[in-house]
Each structure stands twice: as C-alpha cells, then as structure tokens.
Amino acid sequence: MTTQPARLSRRDAVRVIAASASLPALAAEAAWPSAPAPKPYPISLAEWSLHRAIRGGELDPLDFPVVTRTTYGLGGCEYVNSFYKAKLHDGAHFKELAKRASGSGVKSLLIMIDGEGALGDPDAVERSMTIARHMLWAVRAKELGCHSIRVNAQSSGPRDEQAKLAADGLHGLAERCAPLGLNVIVENHGGHSSDGDWLSGVIKSVHLANCGTLPDFGNFRLEGDQWFDRYRGVELLMPFAKAVSAKSHDFDASGSETGTDYGRMMKIVRDSGYQGWVGIEYEGGGLSEKDGIIATRKLLERNGCVADAALPA
C-alpha cells in the first residue's frame, strides 16, 4: 500500500512556517565537519642535485647537510654513496657527517647506493657478495639516523627471470636490514626497473614490510626513445613508496617543469596516502645547480609541499 503525504491546509502551512522561523538555525559546519586540509609534504634535498659542485671541488660532501639548511632552507637530506666511497671504512668521517647534520637541524633520510653490484645477479655467490657490500652502507645509514637505503633492482637475462633474481636479492638484503630498523627501497633507475609493471611486481614478490620503492618522476626511459608512462609508473609504485624523488630538468617562464606536470604528479602522491618526504633531485643543465634546486623547491611549494625555512635573502 502506498502511503500518501499528509495534506496541510493553507492556514496550517502558514502556522508551520511561522513556527519554524523561531527555531535556532543549525550551523552547517557543526553538522557536517569539513575534511581537514591535506598536510603539506616536507621537502628534502638529494645530494645528486649538487654533483657538479662536489665533483668540481666547490663543495665538500661533509658540508652537504649544512648547505641543505643554510642555502636552501630544507630540513632533510639524501646522501649519495659515491661521494663517500673512499671513506666507507672511516667511522670518524661518518660521525662528523652526522654531527654536521644534527648541528644544522637537518634529518638524514637515506643513502642512495650505486656501484656495489647487481642484487639480481644470476650467480648466487655474487648475489650474496652484493648483499654483503650493500650491508656496509646499511650500517653507515643506521649510524647517520637514516630510515632507508636506496638500491637498484639490477639483473640480467630474460625479463621474467630478472624479476625472480631481483626479488631474491632484495629479499635477502631486506631481511638483513630489518634488525637495523632500515628500509630497502628501489628506485625506477634504468633497465626493467623503469617499467612500473615490472618493478611493482618485484616488490610484491619480495613481500616484506621494509622493502618498498622510491618513485622518481623522471626515470622511466626503457631503452632508446621508448618510455614507460611516467604518471602510470608513479601510480603503480606509490603504494610501496617510503620516499619520493621529484626529478626536474627544465622550467618554462611560469616556473613549471617542462617534462612533468607536477600538479598531476603530486595528486597521484596525495591520493596514494603517502605521508613521507618529497626530495628535490635537479638534474638539468639550463640553470645552475643552485637555481635549479630553488626552482624545484618553489614548484613543489605550489603543489602541496612545504620547506623547513624561508630561502635566505
């Protein structure tokens, strides 16, 4: 049976309207709380952004944390192992680096490890040796207070076999890093790792909480002129992300990066639920390293990120 709405006479309707006018108004904001604004992401600096200054002798790698704070107003730094390789076995050197970071109020976030072998080497003995070499850097990362070491999922052979080998090496390294409280994070960094489908599948195969990714906005070149779609790639890698690399090369007159839509990219980062740092990695040649880093910082600030301090005058 269909229930008909109650019928009101014109006089009753006027009485109801008049009575309702005397009721206190409901505050829409109280009844329907608005969602809090997204928390801005802190900005860090990848040491590779200053590789020309370091290699040219203009910047001592020990001063990288100091420059991160005093020149760029940033509160987090990401080291590159190649700038400290000669001092790997010098504990005093890393104590001094930690001291300078702490004294500058800068957090040491991660060490990027290159040149220590292929974690997916087809030879099981060499794979174990590669893990051991990476562990030397993991110990230094722990001493500095980093949360992660960044590694490469390098291998050789057929695509599917490389995935299995890389997953095996990453699993072994992540297991050894777990007691140190360190994450092992993989960057899309050439070869099959620049294929978002391949790398996300490898991380799923490892299936350890401390093995994740460092999605890089720009490293999706497969080979030659073939590229994996960078937006889809970052979207595939963000569920496992423990750091993010905002790669930049060139900027237009408005300050936007010419190869990457930062607004679109940062929306992918936000939508993933990520809550960590976003690192500047300027790799261009059109601007000086300093100007490129500052341009990237300003672009990130326009897209939901925040620096630790104002830029020095």
Contacts in CASP RR format, 6 or more apart in sequence:
PFRMAT RR
TARGET T0000
AUTHOR 0000-0000-0000
METHOD contacts of the structure
MODEL  1
MTTQPARLSRRDAVRVIAASASLPALAAEAAWPSAPAPKPYPISLAEWSL
HRAIRGGELDPLDFPVVTRTTYGLGGCEYVNSFYKAKLHDGAHFKELAKR
ASGSGVKSLLIMIDGEGALGDPDAVERSMTIARHMLWAVRAKELGCHSIR
VNAQSSGPRDEQAKLAADGLHGLAERCAPLGLNVIVENHGGHSSDGDWLS
GVIKSVHLANCGTLPDFGNFRLEGDQWFDRYRGVELLMPFAKAVSAKSHD
FDASGSETGTDYGRMMKIVRDSGYQGWVGIEYEGGGLSEKDGIIATRKLL
ERNGCVADAALPA
8 16 0 8 1.000
38 270 0 8 1.000
38 304 0 8 1.000
39 275 0 8 1.000
40 304 0 8 1.000
40 305 0 8 1.000
40 306 0 8 1.000
41 244 0 8 1.000
41 269 0 8 1.000
41 274 0 8 1.000
41 276 0 8 1.000
41 277 0 8 1.000
41 278 0 8 1.000
41 300 0 8 1.000
41 304 0 8 1.000
41 305 0 8 1.000
41 306 0 8 1.000
42 75 0 8 1.000
42 76 0 8 1.000
42 276 0 8 1.000
42 277 0 8 1.000
42 278 0 8 1.000
42 305 0 8 1.000
42 306 0 8 1.000
42 307 0 8 1.000
42 308 0 8 1.000
43 74 0 8 1.000
43 75 0 8 1.000
43 76 0 8 1.000
43 277 0 8 1.000
43 278 0 8 1.000
43 279 0 8 1.000
43 280 0 8 1.000
43 297 0 8 1.000
43 300 0 8 1.000
43 301 0 8 1.000
43 305 0 8 1.000
43 306 0 8 1.000
43 307 0 8 1.000
43 308 0 8 1.000
44 68 0 8 1.000
44 74 0 8 1.000
44 75 0 8 1.000
44 76 0 8 1.000
44 77 0 8 1.000
44 78 0 8 1.000
44 107 0 8 1.000
44 109 0 8 1.000
44 277 0 8 1.000
44 278 0 8 1.000
44 279 0 8 1.000
44 280 0 8 1.000
45 68 0 8 1.000
45 72 0 8 1.000
45 74 0 8 1.000
45 76 0 8 1.000
45 77 0 8 1.000
45 78 0 8 1.000
45 279 0 8 1.000
45 280 0 8 1.000
45 293 0 8 1.000
46 78 0 8 1.000
46 80 0 8 1.000
46 112 0 8 1.000
46 245 0 8 1.000
46 279 0 8 1.000
46 280 0 8 1.000
46 281 0 8 1.000
47 54 0 8 1.000
47 61 0 8 1.000
47 64 0 8 1.000
47 77 0 8 1.000
47 78 0 8 1.000
47 79 0 8 1.000
47 80 0 8 1.000
47 83 0 8 1.000
47 112 0 8 1.000
48 80 0 8 1.000
48 112 0 8 1.000
48 281 0 8 1.000
48 283 0 8 1.000
49 280 0 8 1.000
49 281 0 8 1.000
49 282 0 8 1.000
49 283 0 8 1.000
49 289 0 8 1.000
49 292 0 8 1.000
49 293 0 8 1.000
50 59 0 8 1.000
50 64 0 8 1.000
50 67 0 8 1.000
50 289 0 8 1.000
50 293 0 8 1.000
51 80 0 8 1.000
51 83 0 8 1.000
52 289 0 8 1.000
53 59 0 8 1.000
53 289 0 8 1.000
54 60 0 8 1.000
54 61 0 8 1.000
54 64 0 8 1.000
54 83 0 8 1.000
59 67 0 8 1.000
61 83 0 8 1.000
61 84 0 8 1.000
61 97 0 8 1.000
62 93 0 8 1.000
62 96 0 8 1.000
62 97 0 8 1.000
62 100 0 8 1.000
63 100 0 8 1.000
64 77 0 8 1.000
64 79 0 8 1.000
64 83 0 8 1.000
65 76 0 8 1.000
65 77 0 8 1.000
65 97 0 8 1.000
65 100 0 8 1.000
65 101 0 8 1.000
65 104 0 8 1.000
65 106 0 8 1.000
65 108 0 8 1.000
66 100 0 8 1.000
66 104 0 8 1.000
66 106 0 8 1.000
68 74 0 8 1.000
68 75 0 8 1.000
68 76 0 8 1.000
68 77 0 8 1.000
68 104 0 8 1.000
68 106 0 8 1.000
69 75 0 8 1.000
69 104 0 8 1.000
69 105 0 8 1.000
69 106 0 8 1.000
69 308 0 8 1.000
69 309 0 8 1.000
70 104 0 8 1.000
70 312 0 8 1.000
71 290 0 8 1.000
71 312 0 8 1.000
72 293 0 8 1.000
72 294 0 8 1.000
72 297 0 8 1.000
72 307 0 8 1.000
72 311 0 8 1.000
73 307 0 8 1.000
73 308 0 8 1.000
73 309 0 8 1.000
73 310 0 8 1.000
73 311 0 8 1.000
73 312 0 8 1.000
74 106 0 8 1.000
74 280 0 8 1.000
74 297 0 8 1.000
74 307 0 8 1.000
74 308 0 8 1.000
74 309 0 8 1.000
75 105 0 8 1.000
75 106 0 8 1.000
75 107 0 8 1.000
75 307 0 8 1.000
75 308 0 8 1.000
75 309 0 8 1.000
76 106 0 8 1.000
76 107 0 8 1.000
76 108 0 8 1.000
76 109 0 8 1.000
76 277 0 8 1.000
76 308 0 8 1.000
77 101 0 8 1.000
77 106 0 8 1.000
77 107 0 8 1.000
77 108 0 8 1.000
77 109 0 8 1.000
78 109 0 8 1.000
78 110 0 8 1.000
78 111 0 8 1.000
78 112 0 8 1.000
78 150 0 8 1.000
78 243 0 8 1.000
78 279 0 8 1.000
79 108 0 8 1.000
79 110 0 8 1.000
79 111 0 8 1.000
79 112 0 8 1.000
79 144 0 8 1.000
79 146 0 8 1.000
80 111 0 8 1.000
80 112 0 8 1.000
80 114 0 8 1.000
81 88 0 8 1.000
81 111 0 8 1.000
81 112 0 8 1.000
81 113 0 8 1.000
81 114 0 8 1.000
81 115 0 8 1.000
81 116 0 8 1.000
81 137 0 8 1.000
82 114 0 8 1.000
82 115 0 8 1.000
84 93 0 8 1.000
84 94 0 8 1.000
84 97 0 8 1.000
84 140 0 8 1.000
87 93 0 8 1.000
87 94 0 8 1.000
88 136 0 8 1.000
88 137 0 8 1.000
88 140 0 8 1.000
91 143 0 8 1.000
94 140 0 8 1.000
94 143 0 8 1.000
94 144 0 8 1.000
95 143 0 8 1.000
97 108 0 8 1.000
97 144 0 8 1.000
98 108 0 8 1.000
98 143 0 8 1.000
98 144 0 8 1.000
98 145 0 8 1.000
101 107 0 8 1.000
101 108 0 8 1.000
101 144 0 8 1.000
108 141 0 8 1.000
108 144 0 8 1.000
108 145 0 8 1.000
108 146 0 8 1.000
109 146 0 8 1.000
109 147 0 8 1.000
109 148 0 8 1.000
109 243 0 8 1.000
109 277 0 8 1.000
110 141 0 8 1.000
110 146 0 8 1.000
110 147 0 8 1.000
110 148 0 8 1.000
110 149 0 8 1.000
110 150 0 8 1.000
110 185 0 8 1.000
110 214 0 8 1.000
110 243 0 8 1.000
111 137 0 8 1.000
111 140 0 8 1.000
111 141 0 8 1.000
111 144 0 8 1.000
111 146 0 8 1.000
111 149 0 8 1.000
111 150 0 8 1.000
112 150 0 8 1.000
112 187 0 8 1.000
113 134 0 8 1.000
113 137 0 8 1.000
113 149 0 8 1.000
113 150 0 8 1.000
113 151 0 8 1.000
113 152 0 8 1.000
114 152 0 8 1.000
116 130 0 8 1.000
116 133 0 8 1.000
116 134 0 8 1.000
116 137 0 8 1.000
117 126 0 8 1.000
117 130 0 8 1.000
117 133 0 8 1.000
117 154 0 8 1.000
118 126 0 8 1.000
118 127 0 8 1.000
118 130 0 8 1.000
118 152 0 8 1.000
118 154 0 8 1.000
118 155 0 8 1.000
118 156 0 8 1.000
119 127 0 8 1.000
119 130 0 8 1.000
119 131 0 8 1.000
119 134 0 8 1.000
119 151 0 8 1.000
119 152 0 8 1.000
119 153 0 8 1.000
119 154 0 8 1.000
119 155 0 8 1.000
119 166 0 8 1.000
119 169 0 8 1.000
119 170 0 8 1.000
119 173 0 8 1.000
120 127 0 8 1.000
120 130 0 8 1.000
120 153 0 8 1.000
120 154 0 8 1.000
120 155 0 8 1.000
120 162 0 8 1.000
120 165 0 8 1.000
120 166 0 8 1.000
120 168 0 8 1.000
120 169 0 8 1.000
121 127 0 8 1.000
121 130 0 8 1.000
121 155 0 8 1.000
121 156 0 8 1.000
121 165 0 8 1.000
122 155 0 8 1.000
122 156 0 8 1.000
122 157 0 8 1.000
122 161 0 8 1.000
122 165 0 8 1.000
127 165 0 8 1.000
127 168 0 8 1.000
127 169 0 8 1.000
130 169 0 8 1.000
131 169 0 8 1.000
131 172 0 8 1.000
131 173 0 8 1.000
131 176 0 8 1.000
134 149 0 8 1.000
134 151 0 8 1.000
134 173 0 8 1.000
135 173 0 8 1.000
135 176 0 8 1.000
135 177 0 8 1.000
137 149 0 8 1.000
138 149 0 8 1.000
138 173 0 8 1.000
138 176 0 8 1.000
138 177 0 8 1.000
138 180 0 8 1.000
138 182 0 8 1.000
139 180 0 8 1.000
141 148 0 8 1.000
141 149 0 8 1.000
141 180 0 8 1.000
141 182 0 8 1.000
142 180 0 8 1.000
142 181 0 8 1.000
142 182 0 8 1.000
146 182 0 8 1.000
147 182 0 8 1.000
147 183 0 8 1.000
147 242 0 8 1.000
148 182 0 8 1.000
148 183 0 8 1.000
148 184 0 8 1.000
148 185 0 8 1.000
148 214 0 8 1.000
148 242 0 8 1.000
148 243 0 8 1.000
149 177 0 8 1.000
149 182 0 8 1.000
149 183 0 8 1.000
149 184 0 8 1.000
149 185 0 8 1.000
150 185 0 8 1.000
150 186 0 8 1.000
150 187 0 8 1.000
150 214 0 8 1.000
150 243 0 8 1.000
151 170 0 8 1.000
151 173 0 8 1.000
151 184 0 8 1.000
151 185 0 8 1.000
151 186 0 8 1.000
151 187 0 8 1.000
152 186 0 8 1.000
152 187 0 8 1.000
152 189 0 8 1.000
152 193 0 8 1.000
153 166 0 8 1.000
153 170 0 8 1.000
153 186 0 8 1.000
153 192 0 8 1.000
153 193 0 8 1.000
153 199 0 8 1.000
153 202 0 8 1.000
154 166 0 8 1.000
154 191 0 8 1.000
154 193 0 8 1.000
155 161 0 8 1.000
155 162 0 8 1.000
155 163 0 8 1.000
155 165 0 8 1.000
155 166 0 8 1.000
155 192 0 8 1.000
156 162 0 8 1.000
159 192 0 8 1.000
159 198 0 8 1.000
162 192 0 8 1.000
163 192 0 8 1.000
163 198 0 8 1.000
163 201 0 8 1.000
163 202 0 8 1.000
163 205 0 8 1.000
164 205 0 8 1.000
166 202 0 8 1.000
167 202 0 8 1.000
167 205 0 8 1.000
167 206 0 8 1.000
170 184 0 8 1.000
170 186 0 8 1.000
170 202 0 8 1.000
170 203 0 8 1.000
170 206 0 8 1.000
170 211 0 8 1.000
171 206 0 8 1.000
171 208 0 8 1.000
171 211 0 8 1.000
173 184 0 8 1.000
174 183 0 8 1.000
174 184 0 8 1.000
174 206 0 8 1.000
174 208 0 8 1.000
174 210 0 8 1.000
174 211 0 8 1.000
175 208 0 8 1.000
177 183 0 8 1.000
177 184 0 8 1.000
177 210 0 8 1.000
178 208 0 8 1.000
178 210 0 8 1.000
181 210 0 8 1.000
182 210 0 8 1.000
183 210 0 8 1.000
183 211 0 8 1.000
183 212 0 8 1.000
183 242 0 8 1.000
184 210 0 8 1.000
184 211 0 8 1.000
184 212 0 8 1.000
185 211 0 8 1.000
185 212 0 8 1.000
185 213 0 8 1.000
185 214 0 8 1.000
185 241 0 8 1.000
185 242 0 8 1.000
185 243 0 8 1.000
186 193 0 8 1.000
186 199 0 8 1.000
186 202 0 8 1.000
186 203 0 8 1.000
186 211 0 8 1.000
186 212 0 8 1.000
186 213 0 8 1.000
186 214 0 8 1.000
187 193 0 8 1.000
187 213 0 8 1.000
187 214 0 8 1.000
187 215 0 8 1.000
187 216 0 8 1.000
187 219 0 8 1.000
187 245 0 8 1.000
188 194 0 8 1.000
188 196 0 8 1.000
188 199 0 8 1.000
188 213 0 8 1.000
188 215 0 8 1.000
188 216 0 8 1.000
188 218 0 8 1.000
188 219 0 8 1.000
188 220 0 8 1.000
188 233 0 8 1.000
188 237 0 8 1.000
189 216 0 8 1.000
189 219 0 8 1.000
190 219 0 8 1.000
190 221 0 8 1.000
190 222 0 8 1.000
191 222 0 8 1.000
191 223 0 8 1.000
192 198 0 8 1.000
192 199 0 8 1.000
193 199 0 8 1.000
194 219 0 8 1.000
194 220 0 8 1.000
194 221 0 8 1.000
194 222 0 8 1.000
194 228 0 8 1.000
195 222 0 8 1.000
195 228 0 8 1.000
196 220 0 8 1.000
196 228 0 8 1.000
196 232 0 8 1.000
196 233 0 8 1.000
196 236 0 8 1.000
196 237 0 8 1.000
197 228 0 8 1.000
197 236 0 8 1.000
199 213 0 8 1.000
199 236 0 8 1.000
199 237 0 8 1.000
200 213 0 8 1.000
200 236 0 8 1.000
200 237 0 8 1.000
200 239 0 8 1.000
200 240 0 8 1.000
203 211 0 8 1.000
203 212 0 8 1.000
203 213 0 8 1.000
203 237 0 8 1.000
203 240 0 8 1.000
206 212 0 8 1.000
211 240 0 8 1.000
212 240 0 8 1.000
212 241 0 8 1.000
212 242 0 8 1.000
213 237 0 8 1.000
213 238 0 8 1.000
213 240 0 8 1.000
213 241 0 8 1.000
213 242 0 8 1.000
214 241 0 8 1.000
214 242 0 8 1.000
214 243 0 8 1.000
214 244 0 8 1.000
214 245 0 8 1.000
215 233 0 8 1.000
215 234 0 8 1.000
215 237 0 8 1.000
215 238 0 8 1.000
215 241 0 8 1.000
215 244 0 8 1.000
215 245 0 8 1.000
216 245 0 8 1.000
216 247 0 8 1.000
216 281 0 8 1.000
217 230 0 8 1.000
217 234 0 8 1.000
217 245 0 8 1.000
217 246 0 8 1.000
217 247 0 8 1.000
217 248 0 8 1.000
217 260 0 8 1.000
217 262 0 8 1.000
217 265 0 8 1.000
218 230 0 8 1.000
218 247 0 8 1.000
218 260 0 8 1.000
219 245 0 8 1.000
219 247 0 8 1.000
220 227 0 8 1.000
220 228 0 8 1.000
220 229 0 8 1.000
220 230 0 8 1.000
220 233 0 8 1.000
221 227 0 8 1.000
222 228 0 8 1.000
230 260 0 8 1.000
230 265 0 8 1.000
231 261 0 8 1.000
231 264 0 8 1.000
231 265 0 8 1.000
231 268 0 8 1.000
234 265 0 8 1.000
234 268 0 8 1.000
234 269 0 8 1.000
235 268 0 8 1.000
235 272 0 8 1.000
238 244 0 8 1.000
238 268 0 8 1.000
238 269 0 8 1.000
238 272 0 8 1.000
238 273 0 8 1.000
238 274 0 8 1.000
239 272 0 8 1.000
241 269 0 8 1.000
241 272 0 8 1.000
241 274 0 8 1.000
242 276 0 8 1.000
243 276 0 8 1.000
243 277 0 8 1.000
243 279 0 8 1.000
244 269 0 8 1.000
244 274 0 8 1.000
244 276 0 8 1.000
244 277 0 8 1.000
244 278 0 8 1.000
244 279 0 8 1.000
245 279 0 8 1.000
245 281 0 8 1.000
246 262 0 8 1.000
246 265 0 8 1.000
246 278 0 8 1.000
246 279 0 8 1.000
246 280 0 8 1.000
246 281 0 8 1.000
246 296 0 8 1.000
246 300 0 8 1.000
247 260 0 8 1.000
247 281 0 8 1.000
247 283 0 8 1.000
248 257 0 8 1.000
248 260 0 8 1.000
248 280 0 8 1.000
248 281 0 8 1.000
248 282 0 8 1.000
248 283 0 8 1.000
248 284 0 8 1.000
248 292 0 8 1.000
248 295 0 8 1.000
248 296 0 8 1.000
248 299 0 8 1.000
249 257 0 8 1.000
249 258 0 8 1.000
249 259 0 8 1.000
249 282 0 8 1.000
249 283 0 8 1.000
249 284 0 8 1.000
249 285 0 8 1.000
250 257 0 8 1.000
250 258 0 8 1.000
250 259 0 8 1.000
250 284 0 8 1.000
250 285 0 8 1.000
250 286 0 8 1.000
251 257 0 8 1.000
251 258 0 8 1.000
251 287 0 8 1.000
251 292 0 8 1.000
251 295 0 8 1.000
251 299 0 8 1.000
252 258 0 8 1.000
255 295 0 8 1.000
255 298 0 8 1.000
255 299 0 8 1.000
256 262 0 8 1.000
256 299 0 8 1.000
257 296 0 8 1.000
257 299 0 8 1.000
262 299 0 8 1.000
262 300 0 8 1.000
262 302 0 8 1.000
262 303 0 8 1.000
263 303 0 8 1.000
266 278 0 8 1.000
266 300 0 8 1.000
266 303 0 8 1.000
266 304 0 8 1.000
266 305 0 8 1.000
269 278 0 8 1.000
270 304 0 8 1.000
278 300 0 8 1.000
278 305 0 8 1.000
280 293 0 8 1.000
280 296 0 8 1.000
280 297 0 8 1.000
280 300 0 8 1.000
282 289 0 8 1.000
282 292 0 8 1.000
282 293 0 8 1.000
282 295 0 8 1.000
282 296 0 8 1.000
284 292 0 8 1.000
287 295 0 8 1.000
294 311 0 8 1.000
297 307 0 8 1.000
297 311 0 8 1.000
301 307 0 8 1.000
END
